[in-house]
Every structure is written in C-alpha cells, then in structure tokens.
Amino acid sequence: MLATEKLAAYIKVHPGAIGKVVDFDVKSDKLYPFDFTAANAELTSEMVADTEAFSQWIKQKLSDNNASYGIGGYMEHRTIYNRSALFDTDDEPRRLHLGVDIWGNAGTPVYSPLAGTVHSFADNDNFGDYGPTIILQHHLDGLTLYSLYGHLSRASLVKLQISQSISINQQIATLGHATENGHWPPHLHFQLMLDIGDARGDYPGVGQYSRKAEYLGNIPDPELILQFADANKA
C-alpha cells in the first residue's frame, strides 16, 4: 500500500484530527500554483541562482495574482536545484521534490496540523539547504507519521525541546528570511514521512527521480493534510 493510501485511511475515520499548517481560508484566499519544472521558461538559471532576484520573482507572482500563498511541488521533477551543489551526486543529481512548498512572507506563522511531539530539530545552514528545520512525530492509531517543516526562522528553534508535546493547531514556527532559511525565497517545505530511520533534524526533501516509486511508498501526499484542492487558484 502506498504511503498516501495509509494516511488517507486514517483521515477518513478521523477527519476532525486534522488541523492547519498555515492560516488559510480555502473559501476566500487564493493560491498561486508554481511550476518549477523545465516547462517554465521564465525560470532562467541566472535568475534562480540569484536569491534576491528569485525572491522578487516569487513575490511579484503572488502580488500580481492577489494570492495569499504560492503552492506546489509534491513529486515535481524540478530544474531549480542546479542552483546548489548540495543536490548533485556522482550517479544521478537530486531533482525530485518530495514535499510541498508553501510560498509566503517571512514571519508567516506555521502550525502543527496534528497532535504529536517534537522528534528533532536542527539548523541545516548550507546554501540551498533547509536552514532551521523541525520534525514532529505523530501516533495515529498504530500509524506513526513524521511531519517536517523546513526553511524556518532561527527564532523558531529557540526553547524547543525533544519530546515536547505539541497540540493540534499549535504555532510551532515562522517562515525565515532568505538570510537564515538556506538562501531561498521565504517559504515552508512541508513533508510527511512514515519512516525516517535514524534521521535527526533533517530528512531529504529532494530525491533522485529514478527512485520515485520507492519514495511514494514512504512519503504521503501533503494535500491530505493541507486540503487545498478546493481553494481558489490564481
């Protein structure tokens, strides 16, 4: 059974157990669906490599479309990761995005959509990396689920403790500025995993395209939690 199917089965029985990740009114707020594949001719390698220019492009798209947030990325084969050597490996570059990105303003509140505990956290301070990152652990009627929140503000990690209890809809973080979030335009990388092995404060958010089937067995579609499908799309 795919990871998405396992989580969907739990949500079907417990629909009220799912909260929010960001403040978003599905009936009135607009989402802008970003495309970071080779099909997007606007994304030149020069612009993407320039964090300030890339940030301005994101901001302008949201403003022009009156969108509260940008959204996209689950299992998307992206070109933008050539901006950092972090994603280059000897056998096959990592270009497959495993989570969902929610693009918004720095300082935007981030919430836990499920009750759980703090599994781990770290500041992955490398160019193109997550920057400040939090991983939560959730126990859902025998199903263990981990949720990852990347590209946060450094203030988000202050006062956190391992095994700290987290309530549904509790604010856990804010989006970080480019100077602290791995040098990306402000956004949240939100990802779900059933198994993270011995990972602590970090888990790959970008993988090799040839391993997509393997990832689908462990990484559920975040839309199950976000429930943005009925939102107004710019």
Buried (B, 14 or more C-beta within 10 A) or exposed (E): EBBBEBBBBBBEEEEEBBBBBBBBEEEEBBBBBBEBBEEEEEBEEEBBEBBEBBBEBBBEBBEEBEBBBBBBBBBBEBBBBBBBEBBEEEEEBBBBBBBBBBBBBBEBBBBBBBBBBBBBBBBBBEEBBBBBBBBBBBEBEEEEBBBBBBBBBBEBBEEBEEEBEBEBBEBBBBBBBBEBBBBBBBBBBBBBBBEBEEBEBBBBBBBBBEEBEEBBEBBBBBEBBBBBEEBBEB
